[in-house]
Amino acid sequence: AIPVVASNRIGLEDNAGAKQRFYGHSFIADHTGELVKSFGDKDEGVLVHTFDLTEIESYRADWGFFRDRRTDLYAKSII
């Protein structure tokens, strides 16, 4: 459960005759997958969002992945 940031350009670029279209739709999603900021296919700018790291840590702790790990077995599985 981590925030996700995806960026993309917009517009048409011509590089020595090779044209490439970029469709935008940059976004920031929180640790639950909820979209918190986004741009469409014509928006230009910078998206900024502040995350509460304590809240994210608490959310992850409820999953149990780290709580239930068996670190005592790690060395035995390394070859």
CYANA upper distance limits for C-alpha pairs under 8 A (distance plus 0.5 A):
  1 ALA  CA     31 HIS  CA      5.32
  1 ALA  CA     32 THR  CA      6.95
  1 ALA  CA     56 ILE  CA      8.08
  1 ALA  CA     59 TYR  CA      8.37
  1 ALA  CA     60 ARG  CA      6.85
  2 ILE  CA     30 ASP  CA      7.40
  2 ILE  CA     31 HIS  CA      4.88
  2 ILE  CA     32 THR  CA      8.14
  2 ILE  CA     56 ILE  CA      8.05
  3 PRO  CA     28 ILE  CA      7.75
  3 PRO  CA     29 ALA  CA      6.10
  3 PRO  CA     30 ASP  CA      4.91
  3 PRO  CA     31 HIS  CA      4.95
  3 PRO  CA     32 THR  CA      8.23
  3 PRO  CA     33 GLY  CA      7.96
  4 VAL  CA     28 ILE  CA      6.25
  4 VAL  CA     29 ALA  CA      5.67
  4 VAL  CA     30 ASP  CA      7.04
  4 VAL  CA     31 HIS  CA      7.92
  4 VAL  CA     33 GLY  CA      8.36
  5 VAL  CA     26 SER  CA      8.26
  5 VAL  CA     27 PHE  CA      6.44
  5 VAL  CA     28 ILE  CA      5.05
  5 VAL  CA     29 ALA  CA      7.03
  6 ALA  CA     26 SER  CA      5.88
  6 ALA  CA     27 PHE  CA      5.90
  6 ALA  CA     28 ILE  CA      7.01
  7 SER  CA     24 GLY  CA      7.89
  7 SER  CA     25 HIS  CA      7.89
  7 SER  CA     26 SER  CA      4.84
  7 SER  CA     27 PHE  CA      7.03
  8 ASN  CA     22 PHE  CA      7.53
  8 ASN  CA     23 TYR  CA      7.67
  8 ASN  CA     24 GLY  CA      5.33
  8 ASN  CA     25 HIS  CA      7.13
  8 ASN  CA     26 SER  CA      5.97
  9 ARG  CA     22 PHE  CA      6.03
  9 ARG  CA     23 TYR  CA      7.25
  9 ARG  CA     24 GLY  CA      5.62
 10 ILE  CA     21 ARG  CA      7.78
 10 ILE  CA     22 PHE  CA      5.04
 10 ILE  CA     23 TYR  CA      5.59
 10 ILE  CA     24 GLY  CA      5.22
 10 ILE  CA     41 ASP  CA      7.01
 10 ILE  CA     42 LYS  CA      7.15
 10 ILE  CA     43 ASP  CA      8.33
 10 ILE  CA     44 GLU  CA      8.19
 11 GLY  CA     21 ARG  CA      6.25
 11 GLY  CA     22 PHE  CA      5.75
 11 GLY  CA     23 TYR  CA      7.27
 12 LEU  CA     19 LYS  CA      7.27
 12 LEU  CA     20 GLN  CA      6.19
 12 LEU  CA     21 ARG  CA      4.88
 12 LEU  CA     22 PHE  CA      6.75
 13 GLU  CA     19 LYS  CA      6.11
 13 GLU  CA     20 GLN  CA      5.76
 13 GLU  CA     21 ARG  CA      6.85
 13 GLU  CA     22 PHE  CA      8.49
 14 ASP  CA     18 ALA  CA      6.15
 14 ASP  CA     19 LYS  CA      4.95
 14 ASP  CA     20 GLN  CA      7.00
 15 ASN  CA     19 LYS  CA      6.76
 23 TYR  CA     41 ASP  CA      5.81
 23 TYR  CA     42 LYS  CA      8.48
 24 GLY  CA     39 PHE  CA      7.63
 24 GLY  CA     40 GLY  CA      6.69
 24 GLY  CA     41 ASP  CA      5.11
 24 GLY  CA     42 LYS  CA      7.49
 24 GLY  CA     43 ASP  CA      8.01
 25 HIS  CA     38 SER  CA      7.20
 25 HIS  CA     39 PHE  CA      5.59
 25 HIS  CA     40 GLY  CA      5.09
 25 HIS  CA     41 ASP  CA      5.93
 26 SER  CA     38 SER  CA      6.21
 26 SER  CA     39 PHE  CA      5.84
 26 SER  CA     40 GLY  CA      7.67
 27 PHE  CA     35 LEU  CA      7.68
 27 PHE  CA     36 VAL  CA      8.23
 27 PHE  CA     37 LYS  CA      6.12
 27 PHE  CA     38 SER  CA      4.59
 27 PHE  CA     39 PHE  CA      6.80
 27 PHE  CA     47 LEU  CA      8.01
 28 ILE  CA     35 LEU  CA      6.59
 28 ILE  CA     36 VAL  CA      6.30
 28 ILE  CA     37 LYS  CA      5.68
 28 ILE  CA     38 SER  CA      6.78
 28 ILE  CA     47 LEU  CA      8.08
 28 ILE  CA     49 HIS  CA      8.13
 29 ALA  CA     33 GLY  CA      5.85
 29 ALA  CA     34 GLU  CA      5.77
 29 ALA  CA     35 LEU  CA      4.77
 29 ALA  CA     36 VAL  CA      5.87
 29 ALA  CA     37 LYS  CA      7.55
 30 ASP  CA     34 GLU  CA      5.89
 30 ASP  CA     35 LEU  CA      6.99
 30 ASP  CA     36 VAL  CA      7.01
 30 ASP  CA     51 PHE  CA      8.25
 31 HIS  CA     56 ILE  CA      7.12
 36 VAL  CA     49 HIS  CA      8.25
 37 LYS  CA     47 LEU  CA      7.18
 37 LYS  CA     48 VAL  CA      8.26
 37 LYS  CA     49 HIS  CA      7.92
 38 SER  CA     47 LEU  CA      7.70
 39 PHE  CA     43 ASP  CA      6.01
 39 PHE  CA     44 GLU  CA      8.05
 52 ASP  CA     56 ILE  CA      7.00
 53 LEU  CA     57 GLU  CA      6.58
 54 THR  CA     58 SER  CA      6.65
 55 GLU  CA     59 TYR  CA      6.64
 56 ILE  CA     60 ARG  CA      6.72
 57 GLU  CA     61 ALA  CA      6.71
 58 SER  CA     62 ASP  CA      7.12
 59 TYR  CA     63 TRP  CA      7.70
 60 ARG  CA     64 GLY  CA      7.93
 60 ARG  CA     65 PHE  CA      8.49
 61 ALA  CA     65 PHE  CA      8.07
 61 ALA  CA     66 PHE  CA      7.64
 61 ALA  CA     67 ARG  CA      7.49
 64 GLY  CA     68 ASP  CA      6.20
 65 PHE  CA     69 ARG  CA      6.88
 70 ARG  CA     74 TYR  CA      7.70
 73 LEU  CA     77 SER  CA      7.23
 74 TYR  CA     78 ILE  CA      7.27
